[in-house]
């Protein structure tokens, strides 16, 4: 049992092909039993109203006949169900059911049964209101501060709030600027309604302001309020959350404090009752429902959030306390007391899967049996040890270990029935009017180890055909036998060339690698990154070398690094302290330069796109100013296609913004690949010239000066300045070069030719015996590099000619050699290509 799965206490499936939403679930003591036990009320879009009182015999039992108290078909779709004090003259709880064009309030009562069938429950209609507008949702509460009863407010699809004082209609008000209705909640402490408008603003309206505003039976009258006729409907406070809201809930701690929780598409917000943000939390995945309620800790709240990954997260304010797996995606979640069990989590999916669960585990009652102790006979053990040692010596004296038959992970066998099928299974035979027989083939699969996603594929030569050619199995335990039965028949009206067939099984082992091959030595190993790249590591059987190859140069970095680390760790465990690793060169600069050029090209494209975007934005604002001037003019003038020009410019701005964003993403990926390739080149240079740790640190500081690439100060100019500094100081060929100072400005270069020339020159001078150090001779002046750029290094004509002659030295194929200087330790050599 997983600790992070919800424990199923009771569950059922409601109807067939019914649909549900977040307002279709409610928990309350709807029959006024007075025992503190909640009932589950569920309404569906097909009009069915169901009331459950779960009584599972054992944890995880499904529904019993007596669990369903009531099921009635109300014909109209049920949008929302709520329980409150909705009938005047009594404080008993009643059930309010919201339909698209009607609001009904029912009384739920039960009658004690005199037979074994149990109690009988029925509902009685107390009153109903026919709605003039299509309803969306509703909320209830003691509007206006009344005591002992609840009023109902319904929001229509066109943004009108309709208040009902129980059996009578009170008033209706249109929310200003409403295009589509949002979630609705009522705060009893501030006596206000809270919703989210189409502008993605959380808005609060006082009940008194709604009650005293001008009656708005028509939307035109609501618009007239803006012109000064009647009392205008004014919002109490508003807050821009920048996203559409899925639900709103109000949690009251006491009469002096309450919080407003808003569930957005990517975040959930906690607001004070005056509209100020108390905290917000960014969600990892798209939420589907939520439920905040008071925590046992004073001043904190617990929030249950369900998401579309079938997970239920439990937060205490912004801290994630628990995450549990559900068997479905919840659209509504509630917490209640069921059958003397407090805090039961009730979830409902959109296809009617209703489950009551809790967060906990079952204790393990298994106790290991006591092992019978016995005295050991050491004389018998000595005799047995001597016999085993004699067997080992005899085997060693033969010079060859006995070959044992390798056991297969999976065994498959096929048996063809000696008789034709009594009832032919030929379904798609096209052989005229003749009767087509079929014959059964039984395939048996038996596994030795645990296997996942075993797929059996069967193939026969046409015109033979199979009733089923693919099967899937999961061998979760070893030594399990599964069978597959198929029938073979003639599908076409010509003679089969052969009667043989093939059966192939593919599967995954839990370790991810296949079992040992028949050869004693495995000299190849393949890796596949999550991004799709494939890297192959080959070990030579004769020269004891390693070859690492991949489709992309930068992907060699991680595997090469791990290979060297494992080799060092292997020889350290064997006590070999003088093991060294070397690279025979030359350094693969051509592929490295291609990555540099690609990264620099993306930077150039980014600058061009940003300039175009800036120009189009200026043009867009200029057109807006002209249009605004035309609209404000008292004498109307023709627009002269300014609206068309505005629309075209707007589309260009959006397209350029998308192009800038895509180029930025490509630049991030290119910089990551460039860093991987740079680390590989640094490692190969260090192995090639046997550089010390301090010299490797200097190379890393020169080639990896930035953790993040920015447009203002990029990788190319920083590395060019650093490499030029090394060439002018510790790798300089004369004092004349040391006397040259670098420029104090680092600017984005026009191309990468100078950078590539400096890197090539660095490798050449290292190959000629140059060594890296932080400072040169004390007499030599030290150039200072300021944020800006570097001037070109004046090389002699002879040096440039030697560089061109040796350009073909840096090719694609490289060698990585590891060796030990002593003779008694076998040398390990490898090849990197």
Phi, psi and omega in degrees: 000123179286141179291337187254026173246139180294133179282119183284113178267321178198143181206158178200166176243128186267114172061197178229128178057037174263154182240148184221161178220187189292336180272002186270005183233136179209144177237126179190164174277071191292336180266008177054046180287332178081004180267003178078010180264128180278152171249154181261118178252127182228130173240148183239164179290344175273000174098007181271133175248124182232143177232126183243148170225087188295138173220072182290139176289317177231156180298131179093001178293151175281189183287142174255165183298322183281352178288331180273107181282323186205140172217120183220145179260116183265005175073307181278149177300140180261117181271325185200147176232136178218155180236129180192188180269081190260359183245132181288150178085358180208152177254018176287152179280138177230163185256124176256127181241123181259120172258176182294328181230020185201144173242123182239140177240126185240155170253128181254126182220157179235149179242130180296132180272148180260357180237184186286351180289345176094196183284158178242136182240145178213162177242147180233128180287120179272314174195167178213154177236124174276129186265139178277342180234154181290128184279154176244306180203178181210163173217166183214166179162178179279074183300138179076007179080021179289158182246141171081007177204161181240138174257161185240137175236126182247135175257128180274172182290340178259017171086027179256132175265122180246118182261136180236123174267076181059252186282352185237153177274132184265296182196170175223136182224136174274134174285133184294134175070022183276129174254313178227143181288149177241182177298152187227137178215160181239133177253114183288332182291317180263357180052057183216156175260137183238130179215177177237123184278176178291341176279006180066036176249135170280124185236144180236131180236128177291143179295323180294323177295319177295320184291324184266358177287165181297138181298134184237075175285340177230149180296331179297324178292326176294325178290329180294337179298330180291337182270000173108357180273117179086177180279128185280143176279115186246137178285142180285310174206159181218152181215128179274117179257350172075012177202161181285143182265143176266327183199157177227137176223145178246126180245124180252124176279314178202193181289347184252357183211137174208155181232149178248123180250132181236124178263115178263186180284336181228347182218163166235143189243145172242118183244148169285167184288356175257008176094358178279143180283123175275315172195166174217157183223128176277133183265149182281332181217172187291125180279159177241333179194167176203164179208109172268146176205164185293138179270164176290336176281132185292133178085003180238162179231149172259139180233122173265126181232118173264148181228178185279005171262016181062035177246148175240115180259137179246116180252145165249102194059247181257002183265125177284117182263330184201149174223129184227149181269133177251156179280359182207170176272116183279141171252348177210142180221137178220161177233133182206182179251117183231124173054051178061019177245114184272147176075031178285133179268121181250124180236150181225132177263169183288343178256013171094023176270109183256126183221138172251124185219170177217163182261102181184182180225160175265133179291146178278124181264006182282134175235130181295134179292151179289138180272130179291124180277142178220155180279140181272139177260100186292331177296316178295324178293323177295319179296317180295321179297318179296320178297319179293320178296324178294319179296320180295318179295322179295320179292318179295326180293335178288339177084344182227132176285143180294138180278127178254146180290128182285131180279139179276150175293327185216135177247137181230137179222149182233138179231124179263131181295137180287346183240154174290157179294139178295323174243119184295137178260011180290118185252318185244042181278137179236072183234030179081215184267359182289150175286130182254114178279170175220158180228144186267137175240127180251121179251132182244129179241130178228125183262152175262327181233176178287129181230146180241144173053049176286123183242119180263122179242130183241138182221135173232155181284136174299148010272014175287150181220160182244149173287331176206132185247000180219139177222151180233134180227159172230114179265087184280348177225151177288161178056053176244138181249127176236149181235150175228131183242125177229162176240140181247136180212168180272120185263342180233165187266048170217163189284139179287141180283331178206157184250018180264154178222165181239142175231125183234137179241127172246144185204169176242135172272153179300332180281343179091348179244154177284168182285172182299137179283179181291332179289149179291326184245130175258116186252016180216141179216131182249146177232146176228117178287160178297334178285351178111347182289146180241134180233135181242133177245118181244140177244127180284139180276341184257310185267359179055048178242163178243139177235127178245126183223148182204164178285335182237136184296319185291339181286349180286344189297307186295317182292320178297317179298314181294325178297315180294318179297320180291324177296315178298316180296323180296314182284332175293322177295330179276000177082015179270111186266340184262024178286132178231158179234133184222162180233128188277352175075182355283170183287134182283081184277333185296313178294326178296320179292328177296321177294322178297316180296320179295318179295318180292324178296322177293324177296317178298315178298322179298318178296317180296317180295321179293324176295317177297319179296321178295319179296315180293327178292319177298317178296321180295318180292325178294318177295320178300317180296320179293318178296319180296322177296318178296319183290327181281343181294133181291329177263109184300139178232153180297147183285342179054045175062021175294327178294321177295318178295323177296317180295317178295320178294322178299316179296322177294320178298316180295316180296319179292322177297319176296321179294322177296318180295317179294319178296325178293319177296317178297324179294321177298316179295318179297322179292324177295317177295321179296321178295320178297314179296323179296317178297322177295316180296318178298316179297318181293322176297318179296320177288327181293315183254007179053055182284151179281176180295321179294319179292324176296323178296324178294317178298316179296320178294327181283320185267343181233065182280342187239139171274328178229145182266126178239158184289327184288321182225100188264177183291322187296309182291327178293315180291322179299317179294320181292316180293321177297324177297318178295320180293331182271349183244269188288335180255015181287150181266345181208164177292337178296320177292326179292334181282349181283136180258149178277159177290152180271007181238136175249108181240159178292123184289166178284328178208184184253013183296318180294319179298314181294326178293320179292320179295318178298318179295324177299314180296322181294318181289328173294323179293334180271008175109003179293150180229148184268139174207163184289318183228153177263203180300146184296334181284339183282136178292145181260116178289145181250128180259119176257162177300113183173259181198191180227145177277155180298148178273121179283102177269156178285161180296324180296320181292322178293322179294320178294329178292319180292324180293330182262013181295327181283359179288331185263091185253190185277336188261129184230167182229131175248119186238128172245137185210160174242139185284344183271160184273333186279349179257126181296137182280142175248125181233150181216160182236130176249111179232000000 
